[in-house]
Amino acid sequence: MAGKRFKNAMEGVDRKELYTLADAVSMIKERATAKFDETVEVSMNLGVDPRHSDQMVRGVVTLPNGTGRDVRVAVFAKDDKADEAKAAGADIVGAEDLMEKVQGGEINFDRCIATPDMMPLVGRLGKVLGPRNLMPNPKTGTVTMDVKAAVEAAKGGAVSFRAEKAGIVHAGVGKASFDASKLEENIRAFADAVNKAKPSGAKGTYLKRVAISSTMGPGVKIDPASVV
């Protein structure tokens, strides 16, 4: 049935066509027919080679209409900062004990925040957290003494992004149940953040291709000019 549903969803979608953002969002919403509220994801191909340090793209953006999902937040902190994290709504708070859980494969969180003094400890988890885009970083506001603000931002719709090896950034930008205008606003906010994160080493066309899709639906290509 899943294959049949996808085939039906593909009807009317021209893989070669570049649609406006409004048309693409409308098409995605119409085709999100799963029994759950599908996540809408945006994918952007950038003119960068992240293997070079001056072409790395990373950042964080707080989507104006949130992500529509419950974000589980883990915080590496001790003493007063641990209490601050718990009061702000962090789901998991710890230090050495949390490190041991992560090393043991227990990674049941979506965002990871750390106070600066915890980074020597967290640094040991680079091979585990790095590939999952969960490694705390000062540039994305996830290594900070202002734990309260960081937790609230993560819970309130903050989305972090980082270019993968092929120069692609992607993120969930809402749910199929969102009003079209809210999805468009979120996508534009994400695109704006990616544009502002353009590295000094980027040459030629920066924003090459843009597409959106829902969890179970087809990808729809967007004219990059309609999102910036």
N, C-alpha and C positions, 0 to 999 in steps of 0.2 A: 504493500500500500504506500509505503514511504516513497518508493521509486515512481509510482503513478502520480502521487501528489506533487512531487518535484517536477515531473514532466508537464503536468497541468499548469503548475506555477510558471513554467518557462514560456508558456504560450503568450505571445504578445510582447516578449522581451527580445529586442534585437541586440545581440552580443556586440555588434559593431557600432551601434548608435551611442552617441554621447548625449545623455538627457540633461535637462535642467535639474537643479536640486529639487524643486517643487514637484516635478513630474516623477523623479526617481523615488522620492519619499512616498508619493501616492501609490506608485506601483508596488513598493515593498509592503506597505500597509495592506493593500488589497490581497496580496499573496501570502500573508502570514496567517495561515489557517490551521496551525497546530493547536492541540488541546491545551497548551500552556501559553503564557504571554511571552512571545519570542523577543529575544534581545536584538536590537538593531546595531550593527557594527559598521564602522567606516574603516576603509583601508586606503592608504595613500602611498603611491610609489614616488620616491624623491630622487632627485639627481645628486645623490651623495654616495660615497663609499665609506661606511662606518669603520672600516679597518684603519682608516687614517684619523688620527686624533682631532684634526682640524675640520673633519667632516661628520663628526658625531652629532646626532640630533637627539635631544632628550629634554623633558620638561614635564610640567604638570599644569592642568587647567581645571578650574571648577566650573562644571557645566551649569548654565543658568537654571535648568529645569531638572537637575539631578540625573541619576542613572536609572532610577526605577528599581534598583536592586539593593538588598541588604548587604552592606559591605562589612565583612569581619576584619577587625583591625587588631594586630599584635603590636605590642610596645615593649622594647627592651629598655628598662629603667629600674632604678632602685630608690628606696626610701621615699622622700617627699614627691619625687617625680613619678614614682610608681603609683602613689596615691592619687596624684593629679590625673594620670592616665585613666585610672579606674573611674574616677569621678566624671571624666569627660565622656565615658561610654566605651572605652576600649574593651574588646572581648577577651583578650589574653594579655597578661602583663607578667614579666619575669626578667630574669637575668641568666645566670648559669643554668638554672632549671629549664628555662625556655630554650636555651641553646641545645641542651641535651635532647629535648623533645624534637627539635627541628632536625638534629643530626640523626635521630632515630626514624625520620620519615614522617613525623607528625606535623604536617603543615596545613592546618585547617584554618587559614586566614587569607584574605585578599590583598591586604596592605600591611606593610611593616614599617614601623617608626622606631627610632632609637635616639637617645640622648647622646651627645658627643663622647662622653666618658665610657659609653658602652661599645663604641665602634671597634676597639681592639678585640673584644669578644665576638661581636657580630661579624667582624672580618674573617673569622675562621669558617663562616658559613657561606662564603662567596660562591663556592662551587655548587651549593644547593640552592641558594636564593637568587643568584645572578641569572641563571637560565630561565627562571620563572618571573623575571622582572620584578622581584620583591626586595632586592637589596636596597637598604636605606641610602639616601644620597643627599648631601646638602643642597644640590641644585634643584631638587624636586621638593624641598621643604620637609623631607622625612628624616633628616638628621638635625635635631633642633632641641633647644631647651624649652621652647614654648610648646610643650607636649599637648596641652589643652587645645590650642588652635589647630595643631596638626591632626589630632584625632577628630575634631569637629569637621575639619575640611574633608577628611577621608570619608566620614560618614555622610557628609552633605553633598557629595557628588564630585569630589576631586578625582580626576583621572590622570594617571601618569602615563607617559609614552616614551618609547626609546626605539630608535631605528634599528632594525634587524640587519643581518649581513647583506641582504639584497637591497637595502635602502628603503625598506617598507616600515611604515608605522601604522598601527591599527588599535582600535579601542571600541568598547561598547559605549554607545552614546544615547541610550534610552531603550524604551520598550515599544513594541508594535502598537500597544494600546494608547501611547501618547498621542495627543493632538498633533497633526502634521506640522503646524506652526512651531510647536515646542521642539519637535525633532529637528526641524530646519535650523532653529536657533542654536540648539546644542551642536549640530554639525558645523555650523559657521564658527561657533566659539572654539571648537577643537581645531578647525583649519586655521583660524587666526593665531592660535597658540603655536601650532606647528610652523607657521610662517615666521612668527617672531623668534622662533628657536633656530632659524636658518644659520648654519655655521659659516665662519669666515672662509673656509676652504671650498664651499659649494660653488661650482662653475656651471654655466649654461642654465637650462631650465630647471628650476628647483622643484616645483610641484608638477610632476609629469602625468600621473594618472590618479583618479579618484573613483572609488566604487563603494556602494553600500549594499548590505545584505541583511536578511534576518536569519535567525538560527537555522531554520529549516528551508529557507527560500533561496532563490537564485540571486546572484550578484547583478547589480545594475550599475553600469558605468555612468559617471557624471562629468559634464563639461567642467574642468577645473575653474574656469572663469566664473562659474555661477556660485561658487562657495567662498570666494574671497572678495 
